[in-house]
Amino acid sequence: MRNMRKAAALVTAICLASGILTGCQGGKTEPAATGGEQTTAAQATEAASSEESKQPEEAGGDQVTLRFAWWGGDSRHEATLKAIEVYEAKNPNVKIEGEYQGYDGYYEKMVTTLSSGTAPDLFQFHRDWVADVQGAKHYLADLSKLPVDTSTLTGGVLDKSGMYNGEPVLFPCSVGGQVIYANSEFAEKYNLDTSKSYTWTEFIELGKQIQAANPEDYLMTADIDVLNRLIIVSYIAQLTGGSLVDAETYELNFTEEQMTEALQNILNLYSSGTLEPFGESAVFVGQMEQNTKWVNGKIGGLLDITGACSKYQASVSAEVIPMQIPILENAKSSGVDYSGNMGFCINDNSANKEEAAKFLDWIENDPEAILILTDTRGFPSTTSAINALSENNLMNETLKKAVEIAEPNSFSINAVSSNTELETIRKDIIQEVIYGDITPEEGAKEIVEQYTEVLDGLKTK
């Protein structure tokens, strides 16, 4: 049965990708999620009102129409459309057509349009997708050859997240890692210390105590993507100090025994009652903020990336407090993947790459654009944005705190470790372990065997 499920997933992904990818796309949680959207477009418009009084610049050149695609929630859409409107007023020769949607299906849509030659000129993209796409064909433009200033990016985020084969192809628009967002009222009720660095053992023990006090309450919930992309990967990184795969040799950085331990930790979280039962949480895959137990204060925390901050703030009446993820004793790293997950790419086949780059530079580095877009894509990655938001009191302090918690002793997942086929394999096996179809030992053995087969294939390309 599991081989049939795996085969079906692979075939579906390959069909969606129109044959251009070497790996398969599993259902991915949005690492920059739909988060960072605390500041409303109305507030942003008010903050930028003085800038809007400027007279439009003289048209400079032939009329150009750009297509710009992104995913997100309503506040991101609203702010981005406002920014487009202002840019068009300042550049009458440029018309920008916005193509926006939710996260579901975005990756598949972009892969299809890139392979068919119908992709937008500029598009929001995720770091984890770059290697699969650019490795198939040079679809993403080299930003160093275009008029966009990447020197404003902070903390080596371009090197960590935007490079492929020595070329900057993704302009990271946010930076961060993962934290637990704790419901302050739940934390007070059950003595959850949000300032403490819990070990996994301590965290599970607290989960047991909460269940003993009230079987309807859970310390945390997690969907399959959080289990797959955050908990397992974090646990392995705490054991090894880095990514799943060596970027140079394509050899595994973990052992079968270490993966067994990571899978057993997942089972321990469920058997102790620390995590809400998997079947109940599955209803809210990709939208944990809508989980009724979380909304009603029956779940203490959600583990997600820092960019998801504002959607969790908005989903409960209590204050949401970011705290460090659980960690192993003698861990080699915090297990937090700290980088610029989300960013913008320019279609290398676009006839308007120069104009697309100018618009990209404006939305990332111009104070007027920054005051409109605020933190609708998460904690900003440029000094330009950080300074502008701070000076205008538009910085989301909870988001800022989450980023500060996530950064110390963190690591950054390399491109090969984020290969979509590897993620699909791991995701399938995690579910089989949870449902009792296989043991953690058997699951770890399968992961090692299937990873080795995939990586051997990637080495020859």
Secondary structure, DSSP 8 states (H G I E B T S, - for coil): -HHHHHHHHHHHHHHHTTT--SS-------TTTT----S-HHHHHHHTHHHHTS------SS-EEEEEEEE--HHHHHHHHHHHHHHHHH-TTEEEEEEEE-STTHHHHHHHHHHHT---SEEEEEHHHHHHHHHHS--B--GGGSS---TTB-TTHHHHHTEETTEE--EE-B-B-EEEEEEHHHHHHTT--TTS--BHHHHHHHHHHHHHH-TT-EEEE--HHHIIIIIIHHHHHHHHSS-SB-TTT--BSS-HHHHHHHHHHHHHHHHTTSB--HHHHGGGTT-GGG-HHHHTT-EEEEEEEGGGHHHHHHH-SS-EEEE---B-TT-SS---B-B--EEEEEBTT-TTHHHHHHHHHHHHH-HHHHHHHTTTTSSB-BHHHHHHHHHTT---HHHHHHHHHHSTT-B---TGGG-HHHHHHHHHHHHHHHTTSS-HHHHHHHHHHHHHHHHHHHHT-
